[in-house]
Amino acid sequence: MRRKSRRQTFQQVEVVDAGAKGKTVGKAPDGRVIFLSNAVPGDVVDVMTTKKRKAYFEGVATHFHTLSDKRTTPQCQHFGVCGGCKWQHMGYEHQLHFKQKEVENNLKRIGHLELPEISPILGSKKQYFYRNKMEFSFSNSRWLTQEEIDSNTDFEHRNALGFHIPGMWDKILDIEKCHLQEDPSNAIRLEVKRFAVAHDMAFFNPRKQEGLLRTMMIRTASTGEIMVLFQFFEDDLEQRELLLNHIQQKFPEITALLYVINSKQNDTIYDQEVICFAGRDHIFEEMEGLQFKINAKSFYQTNSEQAYELYKVTRDFANLSGNELVYDLYTGTGTIAQFVAKKAKKVIGVESVPEAIADAKANAAHNQISNVEFFVGDMKNVFNSEFIAQHGHPDVIITDPPRDGMHKLVVEQLLQVAPKKIVYVSCNSATQARDLELMKEKYEVVKVQPVDMFPQTHHVENVVLLEKRV
């Protein structure tokens, strides 16, 4: 016996807000919240629910009675299918409004914090073509749009080079033009696909775990340098060199042409040998005269221009005089540490990823910065009283943890060390608020500055200055 559908339909629902994870918010007749994936605040819509929970529904707008004045026309032809830029249909000034509102709400509702006036969010000058790193996947069974399915056409060739459909690990949307990375990114991707199809190269099948071409990563830098990295699933020397030689000749501006042969079930490269086919094995990014060596495995903020704005806010909040000992927790490749070093007496950076610390040390040496030191280890284990005793008591601590925020043991150690200032850089204001609540008895929130690193998405960075209460 078939289960009865539990989907419900609500009519004339006004969309009133933007919520977590890029969803927008309406209210059902019974008062429960409805989270929508395809509407803009100000729309009036009919809704079909897709999930029902005790306190809320999830759903999609099926009919639009009124279109919001906050709407704009998406630039990308793939909008609505590709999950990369979910807010493209919302004007940028309105995106900034809802990002600022999210930061403020999280700090108040989760952190229960007394806040100063929050500075207006720093928007990005570039709303498109701002990313310096893109990763594309090959598939021999591309995702078909609903229109293609309805056409009853027999699609003989299904090769794709593009992005994963949200929530589907084995479905790839073929991309004709992406508005996230500057050219020659689109030109390289299109030529790779054209050449591979013309030469009958096998695109990857993730279910059968077979095929030659698996993924392609393109990194660009403000210096004009370009890195292209291919992942090959099969070790086919003839076809591999045929493709690589063609791309090298077609795009001589490529600085680093690299490849990996990865026959694992997953496509992460961090445990793989990266082979340099042509050029260097790295590119350089530059900021205020500092150069940062970026290899295939390096972490670097994916919006270079806004990263500069973020780091300037961090340095301004620290307000260093040249006499301070600064700790930079979760230092990554040491970008912030080196950026503030010229205004500090000494900077100590700590990070859990050994390769990142190796990059940090190499970059510091390349930049001839002698007042920084870097240490590797799990933060909750390394950042302890013995470490403080060995390296000195910090005057200022900068912390830039991953999305999950700081481990509670790290927060406890911060409170025990009790520096005069803490600058907390976060890519998730919800976990930032949780951590700040644990510190509010000893520290006062003095400044808050949201920064938009990712236009057309709901993501937002936030920098908070804490000063020790007297």
C-alpha positions as CSV (number, residue, x, y, z in Angstrom):
1,M,0.0,0.0,0.0
2,R,1.4,3.4,-1.0
3,R,2.2,5.9,1.7
4,K,0.0,8.9,1.7
5,S,1.8,12.0,0.6
6,R,2.3,14.4,3.6
7,R,3.1,17.4,1.4
8,Q,0.9,20.4,2.1
9,T,0.1,23.5,0.1
10,F,-0.2,27.0,1.5
11,Q,-1.4,29.9,-0.5
12,Q,-0.6,33.6,-0.4
13,V,2.4,33.3,1.9
14,E,4.4,36.5,2.4
15,V,8.2,35.9,2.5
16,V,9.4,38.2,5.3
17,D,13.0,37.4,6.0
18,A,16.2,35.6,5.0
19,G,17.4,32.9,7.4
20,A,20.3,30.5,7.9
21,K,22.0,28.7,5.0
22,G,20.5,31.1,2.5
23,K,16.9,30.0,3.0
24,T,14.1,32.7,3.1
25,V,11.4,32.7,5.6
26,G,7.6,32.8,5.5
27,K,4.9,31.7,8.0
28,A,2.3,28.9,7.7
29,P,-1.3,29.6,8.9
30,D,-0.6,27.8,12.1
31,G,2.3,30.1,12.9
32,R,5.1,27.7,12.1
33,V,8.0,29.0,10.1
34,I,8.4,27.9,6.5
35,F,12.0,27.8,5.1
36,L,12.0,28.4,1.3
37,S,14.8,27.8,-1.2
38,N,13.6,29.8,-4.2
39,A,12.0,33.0,-2.9
40,V,13.1,36.5,-2.0
41,P,11.9,38.6,1.0
42,G,8.9,40.6,-0.2
43,D,7.6,37.9,-2.5
44,V,4.0,36.6,-2.0
45,V,3.9,33.0,-3.0
46,D,2.1,29.7,-2.9
47,V,4.2,27.0,-1.1
48,M,4.4,23.2,-1.4
49,T,6.1,21.7,1.6
50,T,8.9,19.2,1.2
51,K,9.6,18.5,4.8
52,K,7.6,18.8,8.0
53,R,9.1,19.2,11.4
54,K,7.7,19.9,14.9
55,A,8.6,23.6,14.7
56,Y,8.9,24.4,11.0
57,F,8.3,23.3,7.4
58,E,10.7,23.3,4.4
59,G,9.2,24.0,1.0
60,V,9.4,25.5,-2.4
61,A,7.5,28.4,-3.9
62,T,5.3,27.0,-6.7
63,H,3.5,30.2,-7.8
64,F,4.4,33.8,-7.4
65,H,1.5,36.3,-6.8
66,T,3.8,39.3,-6.1
67,L,7.5,39.6,-6.9
68,S,9.6,41.5,-4.4
69,D,11.2,44.8,-5.2
70,K,14.4,43.3,-3.7
71,R,14.6,41.0,-6.8
72,T,17.1,41.4,-9.6
73,T,17.7,39.4,-12.8
74,P,20.4,36.7,-12.2
75,Q,23.3,37.0,-14.5
76,C,24.1,33.3,-14.7
77,Q,22.2,31.0,-17.1
78,H,22.7,28.1,-14.6
79,F,21.0,29.9,-11.7
80,G,18.4,27.8,-10.0
81,V,20.0,24.5,-11.0
82,C,23.6,25.1,-9.9
83,G,23.8,25.6,-6.2
84,G,26.8,27.9,-6.1
85,C,25.2,31.4,-6.1
86,K,21.8,31.0,-4.4
87,W,21.2,34.8,-3.8
88,Q,21.8,35.9,-7.4
89,H,18.1,36.9,-7.7
90,M,18.4,39.3,-4.8
91,G,19.9,42.8,-5.3
92,Y,23.4,43.2,-3.8
93,E,22.4,46.0,-1.4
94,H,19.7,43.6,0.0
95,Q,22.1,40.7,0.3
96,L,24.3,43.0,2.5
97,H,21.4,44.0,4.6
98,F,20.5,40.4,5.4
99,K,24.1,39.4,6.1
100,Q,24.5,42.2,8.5
101,K,21.2,41.3,10.2
102,E,22.3,37.7,10.5
103,V,25.5,38.7,12.3
104,E,23.7,41.0,14.7
105,N,21.0,38.4,15.4
106,N,23.5,35.7,16.1
107,L,25.5,37.8,18.5
108,K,22.4,38.9,20.4
109,R,20.3,35.7,20.4
110,I,23.0,33.0,20.6
111,G,25.7,35.0,22.4
112,H,23.4,37.2,24.6
113,L,26.0,39.9,24.3
114,E,25.9,43.6,25.0
115,L,27.0,45.1,21.7
116,P,28.4,48.4,20.6
117,E,27.0,49.9,17.4
118,I,27.9,47.4,14.6
119,S,29.9,48.9,11.8
120,P,28.2,48.7,8.4
121,I,29.2,45.6,6.5
122,L,32.1,46.0,4.1
123,G,30.7,45.0,0.7
124,S,32.8,43.6,-2.1
125,K,33.7,45.8,-5.0
126,K,33.4,42.8,-7.3
127,Q,30.1,41.0,-7.1
128,Y,31.1,38.6,-9.8
129,F,34.3,37.0,-11.0
130,Y,35.9,37.4,-7.5
131,R,37.0,33.9,-6.7
132,N,40.7,32.8,-7.1
133,K,40.0,29.1,-6.9
134,M,37.5,26.9,-8.6
135,E,37.2,23.1,-8.7
136,F,35.3,21.4,-11.5
137,S,34.3,17.7,-11.8
138,F,34.1,15.5,-14.9
139,S,31.2,13.1,-15.4
140,N,30.1,10.8,-18.2
141,S,26.4,11.2,-17.1
142,R,25.7,14.8,-16.9
143,W,22.6,16.2,-15.0
144,L,19.7,16.7,-17.3
145,T,17.4,19.7,-16.7
146,Q,13.7,19.2,-16.3
147,E,13.2,20.8,-19.7
148,E,15.6,18.3,-21.3
149,I,13.8,15.4,-19.6
150,D,10.4,16.7,-20.7
151,S,11.7,16.9,-24.3
152,N,11.9,13.1,-24.6
153,T,15.2,13.6,-26.5
154,D,17.7,10.8,-26.5
155,F,20.9,12.4,-25.4
156,E,23.7,10.2,-26.7
157,H,26.6,12.1,-25.3
158,R,26.3,13.0,-21.6
159,N,29.8,14.2,-20.8
160,A,30.0,17.1,-18.4
161,L,32.6,19.3,-16.8
162,G,31.1,21.5,-14.1
163,F,29.7,21.4,-10.5
164,H,27.9,18.9,-8.3
165,I,24.2,19.3,-8.1
166,P,23.5,20.2,-4.4
167,G,23.2,17.2,-2.2
168,M,24.1,14.7,-5.0
169,W,27.6,13.3,-5.0
170,D,27.3,11.6,-8.4
171,K,25.4,14.2,-10.4
172,I,27.3,16.9,-12.3
173,L,25.9,20.0,-14.0
174,D,27.7,20.9,-17.2
175,I,28.7,24.6,-17.0
176,E,28.9,26.8,-20.1
177,K,29.8,30.0,-18.3
178,C,30.6,30.5,-14.6
179,H,30.5,34.1,-13.2
180,L,32.7,33.4,-10.2
181,Q,36.3,33.3,-11.6
182,E,37.9,35.7,-14.1
183,D,39.0,34.4,-17.5
184,P,40.8,32.5,-18.7
185,S,39.0,30.2,-16.3
186,N,36.0,29.7,-18.5
187,A,38.1,29.5,-21.7
188,I,40.3,26.8,-20.2
189,R,37.4,24.7,-18.9
190,L,35.5,24.8,-22.2
191,E,38.7,24.0,-24.2
192,V,39.5,21.1,-22.0
193,K,36.0,19.6,-22.5
194,R,36.0,20.2,-26.2
195,F,39.4,18.6,-26.7
196,A,38.7,15.7,-24.4
197,V,35.4,14.9,-26.2
198,A,37.1,15.3,-29.6
199,H,39.7,12.7,-28.6
200,D,37.3,10.3,-27.0
201,M,38.8,10.6,-23.5
202,A,36.7,8.9,-20.8
203,F,35.0,11.2,-18.3
204,F,34.7,9.8,-14.8
205,N,31.9,7.6,-13.6
206,P,31.7,7.9,-9.8
207,R,29.4,4.9,-9.4
208,K,31.4,2.5,-11.4
209,Q,34.7,4.2,-10.4
210,E,36.1,4.3,-13.9
211,G,37.2,6.8,-16.5
212,L,40.3,8.9,-17.2
213,L,39.3,12.5,-16.3
214,R,38.2,13.1,-12.7
215,T,38.5,16.8,-11.6
216,M,40.2,20.0,-12.6
217,M,41.2,22.9,-10.3
218,I,42.0,26.4,-11.5
219,R,43.7,28.9,-9.3
220,T,44.4,32.5,-10.3
221,A,46.3,35.2,-8.5
222,S,46.2,39.0,-8.4
223,T,49.8,38.8,-9.8
224,G,48.3,37.3,-13.0
225,E,49.7,33.9,-12.4
226,I,47.6,30.8,-13.1
227,M,47.6,27.2,-11.8
228,V,45.7,24.3,-13.4
229,L,45.6,20.9,-11.7
230,F,44.1,17.8,-13.3
231,Q,43.1,14.7,-11.4
232,F,43.3,11.6,-13.5
233,F,41.6,8.5,-12.2
234,E,43.4,6.1,-14.6
235,D,47.2,6.2,-15.4
236,D,47.1,6.5,-19.2
237,L,50.4,8.2,-20.2
238,E,49.5,8.7,-23.9
239,Q,46.1,10.4,-23.3
240,R,47.3,12.3,-20.3
241,E,50.2,13.9,-22.2
242,L,48.0,14.5,-25.2
243,L,45.7,16.7,-23.1
244,L,48.4,18.4,-21.0
245,N,50.5,19.3,-24.1
246,H,47.5,20.7,-25.8
247,I,46.5,22.9,-22.8
248,Q,50.1,24.1,-22.3
249,Q,50.3,25.2,-26.0
250,K,46.8,26.7,-26.1
251,F,47.2,28.6,-22.8
252,P,50.9,29.6,-22.5
253,E,50.0,32.0,-19.7
254,I,49.5,29.1,-17.3
255,T,52.3,29.4,-14.7
256,A,51.8,25.9,-13.1
257,L,50.4,23.0,-15.0
258,L,50.1,20.1,-12.6
259,Y,48.4,16.7,-12.3
260,V,47.6,13.9,-9.8
261,I,46.8,10.3,-10.5
262,N,44.2,9.5,-7.9
263,S,42.4,6.1,-8.0
264,K,41.0,6.4,-4.5
265,Q,37.3,6.4,-3.9
266,N,37.3,10.1,-2.9
267,D,38.9,13.0,-4.9
268,T,40.8,14.8,-2.1
269,I,44.4,15.4,-3.1
270,Y,45.9,16.1,0.3
271,D,47.4,12.6,0.6
272,Q,48.4,12.5,-3.1
273,E,51.6,13.3,-4.9
274,V,51.2,16.4,-7.1
275,I,53.3,16.2,-10.3
276,C,54.5,19.3,-12.1
277,F,54.1,18.8,-15.9
278,A,55.1,22.3,-16.9
279,G,56.2,25.5,-15.3
280,R,56.4,25.8,-11.5
281,D,54.7,23.8,-8.8
282,H,53.3,27.0,-7.3
283,I,52.0,30.5,-8.0
284,F,52.5,33.7,-6.0
285,E,49.8,35.9,-4.5
286,E,50.7,39.4,-3.4
287,M,49.4,41.7,-0.7
288,E,51.0,45.0,0.5
289,G,54.3,43.9,-1.0
290,L,54.3,40.5,0.7
291,Q,54.3,37.5,-1.5
292,F,52.6,34.2,-0.6
293,K,53.5,31.0,-2.3
294,I,50.4,29.0,-3.2
295,N,50.8,25.3,-4.1
296,A,48.1,22.9,-5.1
297,K,47.3,22.0,-1.4
298,S,47.6,25.5,0.1
299,F,44.8,27.2,1.8
300,Y,44.3,30.8,0.8
301,Q,41.2,33.1,1.2
302,T,39.3,32.6,-2.1
303,N,38.5,36.3,-2.6
304,S,41.9,37.9,-2.7
305,E,40.7,41.5,-2.8
306,Q,38.3,41.1,0.1
307,A,40.9,39.1,2.1
308,Y,43.0,42.3,2.0
309,E,40.1,44.2,3.5
310,L,39.5,41.5,6.1
311,Y,43.1,41.5,7.1
312,K,43.2,45.3,7.3
313,V,40.2,45.2,9.7
314,T,42.0,42.6,11.8
315,R,45.2,44.7,12.0
316,D,43.3,47.9,12.8
317,F,41.4,46.2,15.6
318,A,44.7,44.8,17.0
319,N,46.0,48.5,17.0
320,L,49.6,47.4,17.5
321,S,52.3,49.8,18.5
322,G,55.4,47.7,17.8
323,N,55.9,46.5,21.3
324,E,53.4,43.6,21.5
325,L,53.8,39.9,21.5
326,V,51.0,38.6,19.3
327,Y,49.6,35.1,19.1
328,D,47.9,34.1,15.8
329,L,45.8,31.0,16.5
330,Y,44.6,28.8,13.6
331,T,47.2,30.7,11.5
332,G,46.8,28.5,8.4
333,T,49.7,29.5,6.0
334,G,50.5,32.5,8.3
335,T,49.0,35.2,6.1
336,I,47.5,37.2,9.0
337,A,50.7,36.7,11.1
338,Q,52.9,38.1,8.4
339,F,50.5,40.9,7.6
340,V,50.6,42.2,11.2
341,A,54.3,41.4,11.9
342,K,55.7,44.7,10.9
343,K,53.6,46.4,13.6
344,A,54.4,43.8,16.3
345,K,57.4,43.0,18.4
346,K,56.9,39.3,17.6
347,V,54.1,37.0,16.3
348,I,53.6,33.4,17.2
349,G,51.5,31.3,14.8
350,V,49.8,28.0,15.7
351,E,48.1,25.6,13.2
352,S,47.2,21.9,13.1
353,V,48.1,21.2,9.4
354,P,51.8,20.5,9.0
355,E,51.8,21.4,5.3
356,A,50.3,24.8,6.1
357,I,53.0,25.5,8.7
358,A,55.6,24.5,6.2
359,D,54.1,27.1,3.7
360,A,54.0,29.7,6.5
361,K,57.7,29.2,7.3
362,A,58.7,29.3,3.6
363,N,56.6,32.5,3.0
364,A,58.1,34.2,6.0
365,A,61.6,33.4,4.8
366,H,60.7,34.5,1.3
367,N,59.4,37.8,2.7
368,Q,62.4,38.2,5.0
369,I,60.2,38.5,8.0
370,S,62.3,37.5,11.0
371,N,59.9,38.3,13.9
372,V,57.5,35.4,13.3
373,E,57.6,31.8,14.5
374,F,55.2,29.0,13.6
375,F,54.3,25.8,15.4
376,V,52.2,22.8,14.4
377,G,49.7,20.9,16.5
378,D,46.1,20.5,17.6
379,M,45.1,23.8,19.1
380,K,43.5,22.4,22.2
381,N,46.7,20.4,23.0
382,V,49.4,22.8,21.9
383,F,47.9,26.1,23.3
384,N,48.5,25.4,27.0
385,S,50.3,26.9,30.0
386,E,53.6,25.2,29.0
387,F,53.5,26.8,25.6
388,I,52.8,30.2,27.1
389,A,55.7,29.7,29.6
390,Q,58.0,28.8,26.7
391,H,57.1,31.5,24.2
392,G,55.9,34.4,26.4
393,H,52.6,35.9,27.6
394,P,50.7,37.5,24.7
395,D,49.5,41.0,24.7
396,V,47.1,40.4,21.8
397,I,45.6,37.2,20.5
398,I,44.2,36.9,17.0
399,T,42.1,33.8,16.5
400,D,40.6,32.7,13.1
401,P,39.1,29.3,13.7
402,P,37.3,27.1,11.2
403,R,33.4,27.1,10.8
404,D,33.0,25.0,13.9
405,G,34.6,27.7,16.1
406,M,37.0,27.2,18.9
407,H,37.1,24.0,21.1
408,K,35.9,24.8,24.6
409,L,39.4,23.9,26.0
410,V,40.9,26.6,23.7
411,V,38.3,29.1,25.0
412,E,39.2,28.1,28.6
413,Q,42.9,28.6,27.9
414,L,42.1,32.0,26.4
415,L,40.4,33.0,29.6
416,Q,43.2,31.8,31.7
417,V,45.9,33.6,29.6
418,A,43.7,36.7,29.6
419,P,45.5,39.0,27.1
420,K,44.5,42.6,27.0
421,K,42.9,42.2,23.5
422,I,41.5,39.4,21.5
423,V,40.6,39.8,17.8
424,Y,38.2,37.1,16.8
425,V,37.9,36.5,13.0
426,S,35.1,34.2,12.0
427,C,33.4,32.7,8.9
428,N,30.4,31.6,11.1
429,S,28.9,34.2,13.4
430,A,26.8,31.5,15.1
431,T,29.7,29.6,16.5
432,Q,31.5,32.9,17.1
433,A,28.6,34.0,19.2
434,R,28.6,30.7,21.2
435,D,32.3,31.2,22.0
436,L,31.9,34.9,22.9
437,E,29.2,34.0,25.3
438,L,31.7,31.9,27.2
439,M,34.0,34.8,27.5
440,K,31.6,37.7,28.2
441,E,32.2,37.8,32.0
442,K,35.9,38.6,31.4
443,Y,35.7,40.4,28.0
444,E,33.7,43.2,26.5
445,V,32.8,43.4,22.9
446,V,34.2,46.7,21.7
447,K,34.0,46.6,17.9
448,V,32.1,44.5,15.4
449,Q,32.8,44.5,11.6
450,P,31.1,42.2,9.2
451,V,32.9,41.6,5.8
452,D,31.3,40.2,2.7
453,M,33.7,37.8,1.1
454,F,31.2,35.9,-1.0
455,P,28.7,38.0,-3.0
456,Q,25.6,36.1,-4.3
457,T,25.8,33.7,-1.4
458,H,24.6,33.9,2.2
459,H,28.1,33.5,3.7
460,V,29.6,36.3,5.7
461,E,32.8,36.9,7.7
462,N,32.8,38.8,11.0
463,V,35.6,40.4,13.0
464,V,35.1,41.2,16.7
465,L,37.4,43.1,19.0
466,L,37.3,42.0,22.7
467,E,39.0,44.0,25.5
468,K,39.5,42.7,29.0
469,R,37.1,44.2,31.5
470,V,38.7,46.3,34.2
